[in-house]
């Protein structure tokens, strides 16, 4: 199974966030799945080599220097964020989001709209670290209640814990 892991690439976060991201990558790797990412974190540069044989990075041209952190990984350089996101969605069997900023939110909404337009049965998994996604879920529920969306966006989204992620990886989707 190919698992896309979307998350913040900010270098200014607490070290516990990078450790959390690393644990997620390691769990996917240990379950013998492939990892797809939209970039590489400098903070994890010493850890990427352990996952390189099952790591594919879709990056933007201006960030291609970061590929040095994961030598031997597969990669594809995309022209812009929209192309990158569309390619990732097409390749991934599972789409998993961790906390992130506006780029992560853009990827969540692009995935959501793609799934809705293609009538996908796949879920978008949100790994809710510290209640991060509560406001997003509340916003999506409000859009539904106010009838801005014909179909509930929440049908496509499943908020999970780290243990639930491990179970999904073990059992498959």
N, C-alpha and C positions, 0 to 999 in steps of 0.2 A: 504494500500500500504506500502511496506517495502522500506525505503529510506536509501541507504548507503551514508554516508557523509564522504568523505576522505579529510584530511587536514594535515597541519603540526602539529607535537606534540612537537615542540621546545618550551622550557620554557623561551627562551631569547627574544621573540618578544615583541613588544609594546603592552600595555594593550588593545589598541583599536582592535587589532586582536582577542583577546580572547572574547571581547565583541561582535564582529562581529560573531564569531563562535557560541557563546551562542544564539544570535538572530536567527541564522539559525536553530539550534536545537529546539528552542522554537517555531518557525514558523511551523516546521514539526510536532511537538507535538500538537500544537493548531489546526492543520488541521486534527487531529486524525489519523495520520500515525505512523507507527513504525520506530524507528531510529536504524540503524545498524552502528557501528563504528569499526575501526580496532585498537582501544586502547583508553585509557582515559587520558585526560590532567589533570595534577595536578592543573593547574590554574583554572579549572572548578569544582574542587572537591566538593565545596559547592552547586553547581547547579545540579549535576547529580541526586540527590535524587528526584528532581521534575519530572524527566523524566524516572525514573527507571522502571515504570510499562510497558513502551513501548520501552525499550532500550536493545539492544543485542550487546555485545562486543565480537569480535573475536580478541583475543590477543595472543601473543607469550608467551611461558613459562617463559622467563626471565623477562617479564613485568607483571606477574600475580598479583604481590603485588598491582598494581594500581586498581585492582578490588574492593579494600576496599572503594574506592571513590563512588562507585555506588552499594551499598548493595541493594539486591533485584532485580538487573537487571539479565537478562539471559546472559550467557557467554559461550564461547567455547575457549579452549586453543589449539592453532595450533602449529605444529612443526616448521614451517618456514614461511617466508613471502609469498612464492609462494602458498603454501597450503591455507594460510589465504585469500589471494586475490581471489583464485579460488572459495573458499567457499562463500565468500561475493558476488561475481559476480553471483553465482548460486542462492543465496537467495534473492537478491535485485530486486525489480520491477523498481526502479529508482536509477541510479548511479550519484551522485553529487560530484564534486570536488571543493574545495576551495583552495586558495594558499597553497603551501607546498614545501618541499624540494625534495631530490632524491627519498625518499620513496613514496611520492605522485605521482611523475612522473612515477615511476615504476608501480604503481597501474593504472595510466591512460593508459600507454602503454599495460599492461597486459589485461586490460578491452578491449581496442581497438582491440588487436589481437584476443581475445576470440570472440568478437562480429563479427569480419570479418570472422573467421574460421567457426562460427556457422551460418553465414548469418543472424544475429540478426536484428530486426527492431527497437530495443530499442535504445535510444540516450544516449550518455555520456554528461551530463550537466556540464559545467564549469561555476561556479559563479565568474564572472570576477570582483573581488574586486580590484579597483585601476589600472586596465589595466594589471594585473599580467600575464594573459595568452596570451598576444599579441605576444610575441616571440615564444611561442610554436605553435600558430596558423600559424605564418609566416613560421616556420620550416616545418610544415606539408604541407603547400602549396608549399613550395620549393621542397619537396620530390616528390610531385605530378608533378610539372612542369618539374623536371629532370627525370621523368619516373622511379623513384625507386619503386614506388607502382603502381600496376595494377589498383587499384581502389582507389578513393580518400578517405583518412582517414577522411576528413572533412565531409563526408556524415553521419558519426556516431556521430559527435560532434556538440553540440549546446551551444554557449556561451550566457549566460543569465545574467540579472540584478537581484537584490534582489526582486524587484517588480514582475518581470516575474516568479521568483521562487514561490512567494506567489500565483500567478494566477494558475500555474501548480499544486501546492498542493491543491488548492481549487477545480479545475476542474478535476484533475486526468490526467494521461497520456494515 
